[in-house]
């Protein structure tokens, strides 16, 4: 089992621009995926299952195929940190502001009915 997992909900990637659109580099975490093979590479046994809240290949695939499509990223990478402007910061940060959550829910519901 993974040692640490994020809560389902909305997150911003560290590249999110707070001065830009509310949904730039915004994502909805929907679950955890487990590799089906015993010989998975180390660090790729578990995946974060999520979808972007901006137009992307996953959004276009969901529309074209008519079924929900998702991105998958190794869980360790999602939970990891990056260097930015000489500082170590989380790769993804949970969105907690109530008004922002309402707006992101509206975007999600429009993009992924």
N, C-alpha and C positions, 0 to 999 in steps of 0.2 A: 504494500500500500504506500502511496506517497506520504511523505512526512508532513508536507504543508501544501494546502490548496487555497486558492482565492475563493471568496464568496461569489455566488452568482450575482450579476449586476452589471453596471456600466463602469467602464474604465477609460482613461486617457493614456495614450502612449506618450513617452517622454517628448516626442516631437510635436505634440499638440501645441498650437499657438492660441493662447487665451485671448488674443486680440482678433483672431479669425473666427470663422464659423464655429458654432458650438459643437458641431459633429466632426470637425477635422481631427483625424486620428482618434476617433471615439469608437469604442467597441462594446459589445454586449457579451459577457461570459455566460455560456449556457451549460457547461459541464466539463467533465474530465473523461478523456478517452484512455483506454488501456490497450497496449500493443498486444496483438493476438499470438505472437510467436515468442517462444522461450529464448531465442537468440537475438533479441533486440539489442542494438548498441546501447552501451551505458549512457544514461541520461535521456534515453528515448523510449523508456518503458511506459511512460505516461504522457498524455498530451492534454493541452488546454483546448477546449472546443469553444469557438467564439465566432462572432460575425461583425463585420464592419458596419458602421452607421453612416457611411458615405459610399458613393458609387465606386465599385471595385469589381474585380473578376468574380468574386463570390456573389455579389449583388446581381450582376448580369447573368450568372449561371442559374441562380434561383429563379429569375424571371424567365429565362429561355427554357429551362427544363421543367418549370412548374412544380418543383419540389424544393424544400429547404436545403440550402447548401451552407457549408461552414468552413472556416479556416481552422487549421490545427497547428499548434506550435508545441514543441517539447515543453513540458511543464516547468522543468528547471530553468529554461530560457525565459519563460513568462515571469517567473518569480524572481528572476535575477536583477542585477543592477547594471548600469552603464556609466561611462564617464562623460560628463558634459560640462564644458566651461571649467574644467579642473576639479569638478566635484563628482562624487559617486552618488547616483540617485537611482531610485527604482525605475525599471523599464516601463512599468505600468502603475498607475495610481487610481485607486477607486474613486469614483465620483460620489460625493455625499450630499451636495447642496440640493435641497428639496425642489426648488424651482428648476434647476438644471435637469434633475432626474425626470421631471414632468415633460420637459422639452425633448429630452432624449427618447423617452417612451413614445411620444408622438411621432418622432422621426422613425423609430423602429417599426411602429405600427403601420406607417405609410409605406415604408420600404419592404417590409416582410409581412404582408397581410395574412 
